[in-house]
Amino acid sequence: MRTDLAITLSLAGRTQAPLKQAVPTRSGGFGGVPGLVAYLREHHVRALIDATHPYAATMSAHARDAAQLTGTPTTTLGRLPWTAVPGDRWIEVADAAAAVAYLGSAPRRVFLTMGRQAIADFSRAPQHDYLIRSVDPVAPPLAVPRAEYILQRGPFGEDEERELLQSRAIEVLVAKNSGGTATYAKIAAARGLGLPVLMLGRPSELPHAGLTRISAVVAWLDHVLDSPIERGV
């Protein structure tokens, strides 16, 4: 383990009980670009790695702008989006509002797996039965007459996801194209059951994915800091 690097992990603060990390962690916003600029200068930050969620367009933009204003070297650690494979029944929609419109007026059993911050639009479609999974409680609850809430943190297994879909007689999933492996099991389970998935597109204002492997980020740090970075740190 390197002892000459002071690494700080910054979390958005939206999860009430985030998993414990191996490095010092701060939580909450900076106060926009000016606040992040002040933080970078105050703490003499030598490198900034944007590893935010693929749908966190505002945070990524703030990181990019603050890095430019302070001359801080920066890179992005991004997740490649999932791609449909034979058997998938994806309907790609722009956002949650488009997903609500696509569901139509006939009642359906819908599994919302897109995070508690993004489900408010579905209150405009109270005719459906909703299964809503999130890490933290949805507060206030979705303003619909029939909604079941599950508090769970991934990763999930495909068999587990298939059982959940079947036990709740789910007819359609709504998901973000988050990429990665932690939540892909629901996509594979839907494919195996022949269920349609309304897949929300990523924000168009996001920067290019940049680096997609941690090893590449380590190599980038090695170059930026002009000192060897131990593999596996």
C-alpha positions as CSV (number, residue, x, y, z in Angstrom):
1,M,0.0,0.0,0.0
2,R,1.4,3.4,-0.9
3,T,1.8,5.8,2.0
4,D,2.8,8.9,0.0
5,L,-0.7,9.4,-1.5
6,A,-3.5,11.1,0.3
7,I,-6.7,9.7,-1.3
8,T,-10.1,11.1,-0.6
9,L,-13.3,9.5,-1.9
10,S,-16.2,12.0,-2.3
11,L,-19.8,10.6,-2.2
12,A,-22.8,12.5,-3.2
13,G,-24.5,11.9,0.1
14,R,-27.7,10.5,-1.3
15,T,-27.3,7.0,0.3
16,Q,-28.1,7.0,4.0
17,A,-25.7,4.2,5.0
18,P,-23.0,3.9,2.3
19,L,-20.6,0.9,2.4
20,K,-17.5,1.4,4.3
21,Q,-14.5,2.3,2.2
22,A,-10.8,1.6,2.6
23,V,-9.8,5.3,2.2
24,P,-11.0,8.5,3.9
25,T,-14.4,9.5,2.7
26,R,-16.4,12.8,2.6
27,S,-20.1,13.0,1.8
28,G,-22.3,15.8,0.3
29,G,-22.0,18.4,-2.4
30,F,-19.3,21.0,-2.6
31,G,-21.5,24.0,-3.5
32,G,-21.3,23.8,-7.3
33,V,-18.2,24.6,-9.3
34,P,-17.0,27.5,-7.0
35,G,-17.1,25.2,-4.0
36,L,-15.2,22.4,-5.8
37,V,-12.6,24.9,-7.0
38,A,-12.1,26.1,-3.5
39,Y,-11.8,22.5,-2.2
40,L,-9.2,21.5,-4.9
41,R,-7.1,24.6,-4.0
42,E,-7.4,24.3,-0.3
43,H,-6.4,20.6,-0.2
44,H,-3.8,21.0,-3.0
45,V,-5.3,18.2,-5.0
46,R,-2.9,17.0,-7.7
47,A,-5.3,14.7,-9.6
48,L,-9.1,14.4,-9.9
49,I,-10.8,11.2,-11.0
50,D,-14.5,11.5,-12.0
51,A,-16.0,8.1,-11.1
52,T,-19.6,9.3,-10.7
53,H,-22.6,7.3,-11.8
54,P,-23.2,7.2,-15.6
55,Y,-26.4,9.4,-15.1
56,A,-24.7,12.0,-12.8
57,A,-24.3,14.5,-15.6
58,T,-24.3,17.6,-13.4
59,M,-21.6,16.2,-11.0
60,S,-19.4,15.2,-14.0
61,A,-19.8,18.7,-15.6
62,H,-18.8,20.3,-12.3
63,A,-15.8,18.1,-11.9
64,R,-14.7,18.9,-15.5
65,D,-15.2,22.7,-15.1
66,A,-13.5,22.9,-11.7
67,A,-10.5,20.9,-12.9
68,Q,-10.1,23.2,-15.9
69,L,-10.3,26.3,-13.7
70,T,-7.7,25.0,-11.3
71,G,-5.4,23.3,-13.8
72,T,-5.9,20.0,-12.0
73,P,-5.2,16.9,-14.2
74,T,-8.5,14.9,-14.5
75,T,-9.8,11.8,-16.1
76,T,-13.1,9.9,-16.1
77,L,-13.5,6.3,-14.9
78,G,-16.7,5.3,-16.7
79,R,-18.9,2.2,-17.1
80,L,-19.5,1.0,-20.6
81,P,-23.2,0.8,-21.2
82,W,-24.9,-2.6,-21.6
83,T,-25.7,-3.7,-25.1
84,A,-28.6,-5.8,-26.2
85,V,-28.0,-9.4,-27.0
86,P,-30.2,-12.0,-28.8
87,G,-33.3,-12.6,-26.7
88,D,-33.4,-9.1,-25.1
89,R,-36.7,-7.1,-25.6
90,W,-35.4,-3.6,-25.0
91,I,-37.4,-0.5,-25.7
92,E,-35.0,2.4,-25.5
93,V,-36.6,5.6,-24.2
94,A,-35.1,9.0,-23.5
95,D,-36.1,9.4,-19.9
96,A,-38.6,8.5,-17.2
97,A,-41.3,10.6,-18.6
98,A,-41.0,8.8,-21.9
99,A,-41.1,5.5,-20.1
100,V,-44.4,6.5,-18.4
101,A,-45.9,7.4,-21.8
102,Y,-44.8,4.1,-23.3
103,L,-46.4,2.1,-20.6
104,G,-49.8,3.3,-21.8
105,S,-53.2,3.5,-20.1
106,A,-53.9,-0.3,-19.5
107,P,-52.8,-1.4,-16.0
108,R,-49.5,-3.3,-15.9
109,R,-47.3,-4.8,-13.3
110,V,-44.1,-2.7,-13.4
111,F,-40.7,-3.2,-11.8
112,L,-38.9,0.1,-11.3
113,T,-35.2,-0.4,-10.8
114,M,-33.8,3.0,-11.5
115,G,-33.1,4.5,-8.1
116,R,-35.5,6.4,-5.8
117,Q,-34.4,9.8,-7.1
118,A,-35.8,9.1,-10.6
119,I,-39.3,7.6,-10.1
120,A,-41.4,10.7,-9.4
121,D,-42.7,10.8,-13.0
122,F,-44.5,7.5,-12.5
123,S,-47.0,9.1,-10.1
124,R,-48.7,10.4,-13.3
125,A,-49.6,6.8,-14.1
126,P,-51.4,5.5,-11.0
127,Q,-53.2,2.7,-12.9
128,H,-50.2,0.5,-12.8
129,D,-49.0,-1.8,-10.0
130,Y,-45.4,-1.0,-9.0
131,L,-42.6,-2.9,-7.5
132,I,-39.9,-0.5,-6.4
133,R,-36.4,-1.5,-5.2
134,S,-34.0,1.0,-3.7
135,V,-31.1,1.1,-1.2
136,D,-32.8,3.7,1.0
137,P,-36.6,4.2,1.7
138,V,-38.5,6.2,-0.9
139,A,-39.7,9.3,0.9
140,P,-42.3,10.5,0.2
141,P,-43.7,7.3,-1.3
142,L,-44.8,7.3,-4.9
143,A,-48.3,8.9,-5.1
144,V,-50.0,5.8,-6.5
145,P,-52.5,3.4,-4.9
146,R,-50.5,0.2,-5.4
147,A,-46.8,0.1,-4.8
148,E,-44.6,-2.4,-3.1
149,Y,-41.2,-1.3,-1.8
150,I,-38.1,-3.5,-1.4
151,L,-35.0,-2.2,0.4
152,Q,-32.0,-4.1,-1.0
153,R,-28.4,-3.4,-2.0
154,G,-26.8,-5.3,-4.9
155,P,-25.2,-7.2,-6.4
156,F,-28.0,-9.6,-7.2
157,G,-27.9,-13.1,-8.7
158,E,-29.8,-14.0,-11.8
159,D,-31.8,-16.8,-10.1
160,E,-32.7,-14.4,-7.3
161,E,-33.9,-11.8,-9.8
162,R,-35.9,-14.4,-11.8
163,E,-37.6,-15.5,-8.7
164,L,-38.5,-12.0,-7.8
165,L,-40.0,-11.2,-11.3
166,Q,-42.0,-14.4,-11.3
167,S,-43.3,-14.1,-7.7
168,R,-44.6,-10.6,-8.4
169,A,-45.9,-11.5,-11.9
170,I,-43.9,-8.6,-13.3
171,E,-44.8,-7.7,-16.9
172,V,-42.3,-5.0,-17.7
173,L,-39.0,-3.6,-16.2
174,V,-37.9,0.0,-16.2
175,A,-34.2,0.5,-15.8
176,K,-31.2,2.8,-16.4
177,N,-28.4,1.6,-18.6
178,S,-26.0,1.8,-15.8
179,G,-23.5,-0.8,-17.1
180,G,-21.3,-2.9,-14.9
181,T,-22.1,-6.3,-13.3
182,A,-23.7,-5.4,-10.0
183,T,-27.2,-5.0,-11.3
184,Y,-27.1,-6.8,-14.7
185,A,-28.7,-9.9,-13.3
186,K,-32.2,-8.3,-13.6
187,I,-31.6,-7.7,-17.4
188,A,-30.5,-11.3,-17.8
189,A,-33.5,-12.6,-15.8
190,A,-35.9,-10.5,-17.9
191,R,-34.3,-11.9,-21.1
192,G,-34.8,-15.4,-19.8
193,L,-38.4,-14.8,-19.1
194,G,-39.1,-12.9,-22.3
195,L,-40.0,-9.7,-20.5
196,P,-39.7,-6.2,-22.1
197,V,-37.3,-3.7,-20.6
198,L,-37.8,0.0,-20.9
199,M,-34.2,1.2,-21.0
200,L,-33.6,4.8,-20.2
201,G,-30.9,6.4,-22.3
202,R,-27.9,8.1,-20.7
203,P,-27.8,11.9,-20.5
204,S,-26.6,13.4,-23.8
205,E,-24.5,16.0,-22.0
206,L,-22.2,13.4,-20.4
207,P,-18.6,13.4,-21.5
208,H,-17.1,10.5,-23.2
209,A,-16.6,7.5,-21.0
210,G,-12.8,8.1,-20.9
211,L,-11.0,5.2,-19.1
212,T,-13.1,2.1,-18.3
213,R,-10.6,0.0,-16.3
214,I,-9.2,0.7,-12.9
215,S,-5.8,-0.5,-14.1
216,A,-5.9,2.3,-16.8
217,V,-6.6,4.9,-14.1
218,V,-3.7,3.6,-12.1
219,A,-1.5,4.0,-15.1
220,W,-2.8,7.5,-15.7
221,L,-2.0,8.4,-12.1
222,D,1.5,6.9,-12.6
223,H,2.0,9.3,-15.5
224,V,0.4,12.4,-13.9
225,L,2.2,12.1,-10.6
226,D,5.5,11.0,-12.2
227,S,5.9,8.2,-9.6
228,P,5.2,4.4,-9.7
229,I,1.8,3.3,-8.5
230,E,1.7,-0.1,-7.0
231,R,-0.7,-2.4,-8.8
232,G,-3.6,-3.6,-6.5
233,V,-3.7,-0.5,-4.3
